[in-house]
Amino acid sequence: MTTTGTTAATAPVTRRAGTAGAIARRWPTGIGIAATATSLSLLAPLPERVQTWVSAWCVLLAAVVYLTWGAARGDLASRRLLSLQTGAVLGFGAIAIAAVAAEPAAARYVLAAGWLTHAAWDIAHHRADRVVPRWYAETCMVSDLIIATALLAVGSV
């Protein structure tokens, strides 16, 4: 174990060193990797068009989760935050509609852009520590990046 310095106002912060410490601090990343790997393995045998539909509606669902969670936590009491979250749901809904309307070859790029945009949305929420818990934003960001990478590298999810 490694101990970092102290200040007059706080107690010493103890952190595990090495790989075990890194894993303990980044557990949301592990959940994101495991959940995404499981989801992708379940989607892989499905026809490409079904994969497109599932991915499209999941990118919309990811935005709806943020809106719902933020409302439940009371973080959307300000008109500004509620408008931002509602706008995000509408934007991700437009991405979902565009993806399902496009040919599969083009849909993968539309969806990859949607997942990358949602990863940026996750980063903004993680930094602000509002609307959703930081661990959730980190888990979601990891998942979004893996899905976008799969779409760009493999072509389907």
JOJO-V719325 format. One record per residue. N is the residue number from 1. RES is the residue in one small letter. OMEGA is omega in radians with two decimals (NA if undefined). Layout:
n: (N;N)
res: (RES;RES)
omega: (OMEGA;OMEGA)
//
This chain:
n: (1;2;3;4;5;6;7;8;9;10;11;12;13;14;15;16;17;18;19;20;21;22;23;24;25;26;27;28;29;30;31;32;33;34;35;36;37;38;39;40;41;42;43;44;45;46;47;48;49;50;51;52;53;54;55;56;57;58;59;60;61;62;63;64;65;66;67;68;69;70;71;72;73;74;75;76;77;78;79;80;81;82;83;84;85;86;87;88;89;90;91;92;93;94;95;96;97;98;99;100;101;102;103;104;105;106;107;108;109;110;111;112;113;114;115;116;117;118;119;120;121;122;123;124;125;126;127;128;129;130;131;132;133;134;135;136;137;138;139;140;141;142;143;144;145;146;147;148;149;150;151;152;153;154;155;156;157)
res: (m;t;t;t;g;t;t;a;a;t;a;p;v;t;r;r;a;g;t;a;g;a;i;a;r;r;w;p;t;g;i;g;i;a;a;t;a;t;s;l;s;l;l;a;p;l;p;e;r;v;q;t;w;v;s;a;w;c;v;l;l;a;a;v;v;y;l;t;w;g;a;a;r;g;d;l;a;s;r;r;l;l;s;l;q;t;g;a;v;l;g;f;g;a;i;a;i;a;a;v;a;a;e;p;a;a;a;r;y;v;l;a;a;g;w;l;t;h;a;a;w;d;i;a;h;h;r;a;d;r;v;v;p;r;w;y;a;e;t;c;m;v;s;d;l;i;i;a;t;a;l;l;a;v;g;s;v)
omega: (3.12;3.12;3.09;-3.09;3.13;3.00;-3.12;-3.05;-3.06;3.06;3.11;3.10;-3.13;3.11;3.05;3.12;3.03;-3.07;-3.14;3.12;3.12;3.12;3.14;3.14;-3.05;-3.13;3.09;3.09;3.10;3.11;3.13;3.12;-3.10;-3.12;-3.13;3.11;3.10;-3.14;-3.13;3.12;3.08;-3.14;-3.01;-3.11;-3.10;3.08;-3.06;-3.13;3.10;3.09;3.13;3.14;-3.13;-3.14;-3.13;-3.10;3.07;3.10;3.05;3.14;3.12;3.11;3.12;3.10;3.14;3.13;-3.12;-3.12;3.12;3.10;3.14;3.13;-3.10;-3.13;-3.09;-3.13;3.11;-3.12;-3.12;-3.13;3.11;3.11;3.11;-3.13;3.12;3.08;3.11;3.11;3.12;3.12;3.12;3.02;3.09;3.09;3.13;-3.14;3.12;-3.11;-3.12;3.11;-3.07;3.00;-3.10;-3.14;3.12;-3.09;-3.13;3.13;3.07;3.14;3.11;3.08;3.11;3.14;3.09;3.08;3.11;3.06;3.07;3.08;3.10;-3.14;3.12;3.13;3.12;-3.13;-3.12;-3.09;3.12;3.06;3.06;3.09;-3.12;-3.12;3.14;3.12;3.12;3.11;-3.12;3.13;3.13;3.13;-3.14;-3.12;3.11;-3.14;3.13;3.12;3.12;3.13;-3.11;-3.06;-3.05;3.13;3.09;3.12;NA)
//
